[in-house]
Amino acid sequence: MKTDSLYPFLDTPSLVVDLDKMDSNIAEMAALTRNAGVNLRPHTKTHKSVEIARQQLAAGAHGVTVAKVGEAEVMAYAGIKDIRIAYPVCGEIKLARLRRLLEFADISVSLDSVEVARGLSELGQAVSKPLPVLLDINVGMNRCGVLPGEEALSTARQISDLPGVTLVGILTHEGHVQFQERTEEGL
């Protein structure tokens, strides 16, 4: 057994982070987005850490993105107030949990159907505060989202007509580009 390494003594699961690399990555992303004039809202799905999210916010992130209501609860109960939920929220139980979060956090939600928008519309009306929503556009991952073009326009119009929600933009996920080969010209 090697005694000069800590790894044999770590039980799983364990989080091992190169802090210098993490700090560098956080600073680089903050600078890139700041210089581009856009707001950074990192997705916490990789680290699932309140402390790392706080570091991202301290470096200039506008808020955080989470996948689901449970992750939003973790961030909100830890004091992070600007949270985007990337996947549609539907069903009475999840909407009730979201309602509690709206009492002390600014939440926006991505959605990809009028049916989901109706549930959020009812929630927004119940709390007397329109809920910001983003229309998820399918750009090739084929997991969720409406198709670009007429389907997106039609869905956006129907959502815009609902009380209790405010359509504030679109959301896309280009996750499939991570599997593209890099060339001298780019991806």
N, C-alpha and C positions, 0 to 999 in steps of 0.2 A: 504494500500500500504506500502510495506517495504521501509524504507528510507535508510537502511544501504547497499543497493545493487545498483550498477549502471545499472544492466540489465534492469530494467523497463524503463530506460531512453534512451536506445539505440534503434534507429530505424533500420529497416531491409532494405537492407542487411547491416550487420556490421561484421567486422572482429575482433574477439576476440582471442588473442594469449597469451598463457602462455610463456612469454619471457624466463624464466629460462629453461623450458622444451625444447623450440625451440633451444636455445643456446646449451644445452646438446646434443640434437639429432644431430645438425649440427656437433659438435665436435666429437661425437661418430662415425658417418658415415665417417668423414674425417680420423679419426684414423684407423678405420677398413680397409678402402681401402688402405691407405698409408702402413699399416703393411702387407697387402696382396700383395703389389706391383702392384696395378692396379689403373688406373685413374678413379676418380669419376666424373660422368657427371649427376647430379641430374635432374630429370624431374620436370619442373616448374608447371605441371598441377594441383598440389595440392594447391600451394600458389599463383600462378600467380602474383608474386610480384617481381619487380626489386630489391627492397631493400633486400629482403630475398635471392634472387639469388646472390647479391653482397656479402652478408655475407657467403654464401656457397663457393663462389670463394675465399674469403679472408681466409677461413678455409682450403683451399687446393683443392677445386674442379677444375678439368681440364677445364671444360666448362659447359654449360647447355644444356638440352634437352627440346625441345618444341614440341607440337603436330602439329602445322600448321604454315603457312607463317605469318599470322597475329600476332601470338605470337612471332615469330622470329623478326618481325619488332619492336615490343614493346621492346624486350631485346636489339636489335642492336641499335635502336635510343637512348636508355639509356646508350649506351657505352659498352655493353657486346659484345665481339667480337668473341668468340668461341661458336658456336651454332650448335646443331644437330636438324634437323627436323625429327621427328619419323614417320611421315606418308607420303606416297607418294605425291609428288607435280606434278600435271598435269594440263593442260589447259593453254591457252595463257595468261590469266590474272594473274594467280598465278606465271607462269614462268617469266612474266615481272616484277612482284613485287620482285621475288627472284633475278632477274638480278640486280635490284637496290641495294639490300642488299649485293651482292657480291662485290660491289664497295668499301665497307668499313668494311666488316665482313667476318670471315672465317666460311663458312657454309658447313655442310655435310648433306646428305639427305638419309633417308631410302627409299627403294623401294621394290616392290615385283613382278615386271613384266618387260619384255623387252620393252613393249610399253612405260611405264613411263621412262625407261632408255633412250629411243630414244629422248624424249623431253629434258631431262637433258643433253644428249649428244650434241644436237644442241645448247643448251644454253652454255655449256662449250666451244664449238668451237667458238661461237659468241664472247665470252669474252676472248678468247685465254688463258684460264686457266682451266685445267681439274677439274671437280667438283667431290669431294670425295663422293662416295655412299656406302651404306651398304645394303646387301641383307637381307630383313626381312624374317625370318624363322618362320613358324607357329608351335609353340610348344604346342598347345592345346587350345588356346583361340578361334580359328576359326573365327577371325575378319579379319585378313589380313595375308599376308605372304605365301611363297611357302612351300610345304611339304618338310621335311628333306629327304635326299637321292637323288635319281636320278633327281627329279624335281629341287631341289636346285642346284645340280651340273650343269645341263643343262642350267638353267637360268643364273647361275654365268658365265659360259663359254661364253654365248651370250652377256652378259653385258660387260665382259672383252674385247671383240672384238670391242666394240664401241669406236670411238674417242670422246674426250671431257668429258669423265668420267673415274674415277679410282675407281675400286672396292677395298675398303680398309678393308672390313670385313663383319661381319654379325651382325644382331640385332635380339634379341628375346624379348618377353614379357611374363613373367611367372605370370601374374596377377591372374590367376585362383588358384594359390597356397594359396592365402589369405583366401580361403574358406575351406582349409584343417584343420583338427583337429590336434592340437599339441600333441605329445606323449613324453614320457621320452627320446625316441631315436631321436626325432626331428619331422619333419613334416611327 
